[in-house]
């Protein structure tokens, strides 16, 4: 049995890999999504990440498709209390920004789609500097007090605004962020390492990094000359053939070969070992993609292996 990790000061205990729901209703249809969710939970996974904005960017979609599929799956399986569901507000065109009314009506819409009366972890998807942190935290606190949300978190926020939010919560005795969702992986370290990580560490926040596999680059399947059919391949091109990308893949290849595991597993294991990180987020379109992700729960890199990857990715 894989030991679960606690998210910050909350009572949420999660599997060390969060299953990304951004592919549900996009590159994974209902049948494929249900199969992936079934396989993930059968392996002990319990932490599903989605957002109201998933997948409004797809032609014919309007947003909420991922939440709707997850809600239908939860209802069919009858396993709501076994799963930690995280969703987000602020990026869906219909509920854009973080005004108090937007946060509260966005939460109600998510609850309807998820077919549940509570959200375990509710993120502000992108900070909205036009709204004072007092208004944002006040609205989130109302949701917690109403029992609609168990714990709150932030994503895509500056260290200054994060600290300001935490200080306000502490001063007023209101709901306080327990987690942070930063863009963080072996080839994108600058956004999180430094002031943001310092605030998280000092404040006892758990980091739940997104793009943990750099949109698939850290699976090792994208290499110079390789043709990969993927809706997300465009994002990967900045890494393919770059000096840093090549160094990282070389180091990953060596460790993966020595351990007889997948490259993706090693990349996730490095991330999972970083200070403050509780559970990297990775998504799977198919059940076949899951084992390499789930294996992060069983792979603990040595200090030498961690140092090798850290140096390669510097």
C-alpha positions as MATLAB code, in Angstrom:
seq = 'XXXXXXXXXXXXXXXXXXXXXXXXXXXXXXXXXXXXXXXXXXXXXXXXXXXXXXXXXXXXXXXXXXXXXXXXXXXXXXXXXXXXXXXXXXXXXXXXXXXXXXXXXXXXXXXXXXXXXXXXXXXXXXXXXXXXXXXXXXXXXXXXXXXXXXXXXXXXXXXXXXXXXXXXXXXXXXXXXXXXXXXXXXXXXXXXXXXXXXXXXXXXXXXXXXXXXXXXXXXXXXXXXXXXXXXXXXXXXXXXXXXXXXXXXXXXXXXXXXXXXXXXXXXXXXXXXXXXXXXXXXXXXXXXXXXXXXXXXXXXXXXXXXXXXXXXXX';
ca = [
       0.000    0.000    0.000;
       1.497    3.315   -1.113;
       1.751    5.821    1.758;
      -0.438    8.868    1.141;
       0.839   12.439    1.470;
      -0.980   15.166    3.403;
      -1.642   18.428    1.585;
      -0.288   21.193    3.778;
      -2.310   21.836    6.927;
      -5.436   20.186    5.485;
      -6.865   16.768    6.287;
      -6.589   15.749    2.618;
      -4.409   12.685    2.110;
      -3.395   11.994   -1.471;
      -1.588    9.484   -3.649;
       1.849   10.803   -4.741;
       0.677   11.193   -8.348;
      -2.284   13.404   -9.213;
      -4.180   12.347  -12.333;
      -4.607   15.292  -14.695;
      -8.106   15.675  -16.116;
      -7.209   18.104  -18.915;
      -7.429   15.314  -21.530;
     -10.942   14.178  -20.549;
     -13.346   15.426  -23.198;
     -10.447   16.391  -25.453;
      -7.992   13.645  -26.498;
      -9.794   11.051  -24.333;
     -13.495   10.438  -24.974;
     -15.960    9.166  -22.362;
     -14.990    5.503  -22.719;
     -11.250    6.193  -22.628;
     -11.620    8.637  -19.724;
     -13.588    6.123  -17.642;
     -11.007    3.416  -18.392;
      -8.130    5.664  -17.265;
      -9.987    6.726  -14.100;
     -10.796    3.088  -13.295;
      -7.192    1.964  -13.782;
      -5.786    4.879  -11.769;
      -8.032    4.229   -8.771;
      -7.582    0.456   -9.021;
      -3.834    1.057   -8.580;
      -4.441    3.055   -5.404;
      -4.680    6.535   -6.940;
      -7.147    8.932   -5.303;
      -6.226   12.483   -6.427;
      -7.906   13.835   -9.578;
      -7.127   17.304  -10.926;
      -9.494   19.194  -13.225;
     -10.788   22.724  -13.870;
     -13.990   24.375  -15.041;
     -12.051   25.651  -18.083;
     -11.220   22.120  -19.325;
     -11.743   21.791  -22.303;
     -13.211   25.026  -23.697;
     -10.327   25.404  -26.213;
     -11.565   22.437  -28.266;
     -13.830   23.242  -31.234;
     -17.429   22.598  -30.237;
     -16.689   22.571  -26.490;
     -17.676   25.328  -24.081;
     -15.802   24.258  -20.949;
     -16.802   21.947  -18.129;
     -16.453   18.801  -20.252;
     -13.757   17.294  -18.000;
     -15.725   18.001  -14.810;
     -18.866   16.532  -16.375;
     -17.113   13.281  -17.335;
     -15.555   12.979  -13.865;
     -18.951   13.647  -12.278;
     -20.603   10.933  -14.378;
     -17.820    8.516  -13.493;
     -18.107    9.272   -9.756;
     -21.877    8.713   -9.910;
     -21.567    5.432  -11.813;
     -18.842    4.061   -9.541;
     -20.361    5.360   -6.282;
     -16.886    6.165   -4.965;
     -17.093    9.908   -4.222;
     -15.772    9.591   -0.657;
     -12.722    7.615   -1.850;
     -11.488   10.301   -4.234;
      -9.921   13.720   -3.629;
     -11.281   15.965   -6.391;
      -9.453   19.208   -7.158;
     -10.905   21.780   -9.533;
     -10.285   25.437  -10.365;
     -12.035   28.731  -11.028;
     -11.096   31.870  -12.925;
     -10.084   30.790  -16.432;
     -13.376   29.701  -18.021;
     -14.644   32.565  -20.227;
     -18.088   32.342  -18.604;
     -16.550   32.705  -15.118;
     -13.461   34.783  -15.854;
     -11.419   36.350  -13.073;
     -11.688   36.186   -9.309;
     -14.389   38.634   -8.272;
     -16.268   37.233   -5.253;
     -19.478   36.552   -7.214;
     -17.498   34.834   -9.987;
     -15.765   32.516   -7.497;
     -19.029   31.573   -5.778;
     -21.116   31.073   -8.928;
     -18.188   29.219  -10.560;
     -18.059   26.840   -7.600;
     -21.806   26.147   -7.832;
     -21.466   25.394  -11.550;
     -18.532   23.022  -10.870;
     -20.496   21.253   -8.134;
     -23.361   20.641  -10.556;
     -21.082   19.251  -13.257;
     -19.123   17.102  -10.794;
     -22.412   15.730   -9.469;
     -21.301   16.303   -5.869;
     -22.075   18.610   -2.950;
     -18.447   19.369   -2.078;
     -15.114   20.040   -3.779;
     -12.116   18.670   -1.894;
      -9.545   21.182   -3.136;
     -10.544   24.429   -4.864;
      -7.896   26.429   -6.723;
      -7.837   29.938   -8.066;
      -6.668   28.970  -11.582;
      -4.872   32.248  -12.366;
      -4.444   35.146  -10.010;
      -6.522   38.240  -10.813;
      -4.485   41.261   -9.688;
      -7.496   43.533  -10.314;
      -9.229   41.959   -7.294;
      -7.899   42.558   -3.749;
      -6.776   39.389   -1.948;
      -9.275   40.290    0.788;
     -12.155   39.783   -1.649;
     -10.741   36.523   -3.062;
     -10.021   34.951    0.325;
     -13.354   36.205    1.685;
     -15.259   34.435   -1.093;
     -13.257   31.231   -0.727;
     -13.782   31.306    3.046;
     -17.566   31.548    2.492;
     -17.423   28.413    0.345;
     -15.501   26.552    3.065;
     -17.916   27.684    5.777;
     -20.860   26.603    3.628;
     -19.352   23.112    3.316;
     -19.029   23.411   -0.464;
     -15.215   23.320   -0.363;
     -12.952   21.407    2.021;
      -9.674   23.225    1.351;
      -8.403   26.051   -0.861;
      -5.325   26.470   -3.022;
      -3.735   28.788   -5.588;
      -2.171   28.379   -9.023;
      -0.270   30.795  -11.261;
       0.316   33.420   -8.578;
       3.272   35.634   -7.674;
       5.158   35.124   -4.397;
       4.028   38.588   -3.282;
       0.316   37.967   -3.845;
       0.572   34.514   -2.299;
       2.204   35.905    0.843;
      -0.351   38.722    1.001;
      -3.173   36.169    0.793;
      -1.704   33.986    3.523;
      -1.105   36.983    5.786;
      -4.716   38.126    5.363;
      -6.060   34.641    6.150;
      -3.897   34.449    9.274;
      -4.821   37.947   10.426;
      -8.567   37.482    9.972;
      -8.795   33.800   10.906;
     -10.180   32.871    7.484;
      -9.635   29.835    5.255;
      -5.974   29.624    4.253;
      -4.352   28.182    1.156;
      -2.968   24.690    1.836;
      -1.486   23.992   -1.599;
       0.030   25.640   -4.625;
      -0.038   24.454   -8.238;
       3.060   25.806  -10.004;
       4.448   25.127  -13.480;
       7.434   22.981  -12.493;
       9.448   20.155  -14.042;
      13.023   19.168  -14.912;
      13.222   21.573  -17.860;
      11.126   24.376  -16.312;
      12.495   25.164  -12.884;
      12.716   28.949  -12.860;
       9.019   29.710  -12.262;
       8.883   27.828   -8.984;
      12.383   27.537   -7.527;
      13.281   30.690   -5.635;
      10.841   33.121   -3.972;
       7.639   31.137   -4.716;
       9.073   27.904   -3.326;
      10.364   29.826   -0.311;
       6.876   31.153    0.483;
       5.418   27.650    0.104;
       8.088   26.123    2.329;
       7.877   28.806    5.006;
       4.082   28.651    5.058;
       3.716   24.853    5.020;
       2.064   24.698    1.588;
       2.141   21.547   -0.528;
       3.175   21.954   -4.154;
       1.225   20.029   -6.800;
       3.140   20.835  -10.022;
       1.439   20.951  -13.411;
       3.187   20.177  -16.736;
       5.192   17.708  -14.599;
       6.325   15.950  -17.793;
       6.760   19.160  -19.821;
       3.762   18.362  -22.073;
       5.234   14.925  -22.787;
       8.849   15.900  -23.479;
      10.031   14.164  -20.296;
       8.509   10.861  -21.391;
      11.442   10.642  -23.826;
       9.256   10.110  -26.882;
       9.998   13.547  -28.361;
      13.521   13.580  -29.779;
      15.096   15.305  -32.767;
      13.702   13.672  -35.923;
      10.965   11.748  -34.106;
       7.391   12.163  -35.364;
       4.813   12.005  -32.569;
       1.068   12.242  -33.118;
      -0.182   14.329  -30.205;
      -2.498   17.297  -29.767;
       0.028   18.757  -27.325;
       3.198   18.307  -29.396;
       3.387   22.008  -30.254;
       4.313   22.926  -26.682;
       7.198   20.469  -26.679;
       9.204   22.020  -29.505;
      10.960   24.536  -27.246;
      12.709   21.629  -25.488;
      13.445   19.274  -28.404;
      17.036   19.606  -29.548;
      17.878   22.278  -26.966;
      21.135   21.855  -25.076;
      19.334   21.647  -21.738;
      16.720   19.240  -23.094;
      19.396   16.935  -24.505;
      21.341   16.928  -21.208;
      18.212   16.096  -19.231;
      17.171   13.256  -21.554;
      20.678   11.764  -21.426;
      20.640   11.756  -17.618;
      17.088   10.357  -17.554;
      17.998    7.622  -20.063;
      20.933    6.458  -17.925;
      18.962    6.261  -14.687;
      15.911    4.690  -16.348;
      18.076    2.016  -18.001;
      19.906    1.231  -14.759;
      16.644    0.919  -12.834;
      14.719   -0.756  -15.662;
      11.907    1.790  -15.460;
      10.425    4.290  -17.912;
      11.998    7.717  -18.509;
       8.730    9.379  -17.386;
       8.908    7.557  -14.055;
      12.368    8.947  -13.321;
      11.347   12.490  -14.311;
       8.356   12.329  -11.964;
      10.456   10.788   -9.182;
      12.893   13.737   -9.365;
       9.975   16.154   -9.056;
       8.341   14.211   -6.228;
      11.610   14.403   -4.275;
      11.876   18.197   -4.439;
      11.186   20.295   -1.320;
       7.464   21.058   -0.745;
       6.274   18.788   -3.617;
       3.464   16.442   -2.541;
       2.205   15.052   -5.851;
       3.119   15.925   -9.435;
       0.222   16.062  -11.900;
       0.363   13.952  -15.061;
      -2.395   12.987  -17.471;
      -2.973    9.852  -19.528;
      -5.100    9.483  -22.665;
      -4.963    5.692  -22.460;
      -4.636    3.005  -19.823;
      -1.330    1.978  -21.446;
       0.224    5.321  -20.499;
      -0.619    4.934  -16.802;
       1.928    2.410  -15.447;
       4.918    4.698  -16.085;
       3.158    7.470  -14.158;
       1.912    5.332  -11.271;
       5.386    3.846  -10.789;
       6.531    7.138   -9.237;
       4.966    5.842   -6.017;
       7.506    3.000   -5.918;
      10.677    4.740   -7.131;
      12.837    6.667   -4.688;
      15.912    8.128   -6.350;
      19.280    8.122   -4.570;
      21.043   11.363   -3.657;
      23.504   10.681   -6.496;
      20.702   10.202   -9.049;
      18.901   13.331   -7.862;
      22.118   15.348   -8.043;
      22.823   14.089  -11.556;
      19.386   15.190  -12.795;
      19.545   18.510  -10.965;
      22.923   19.269  -12.540;
      21.760   18.233  -16.019;
      18.719   20.486  -15.776;
      20.523   23.532  -14.401;
];
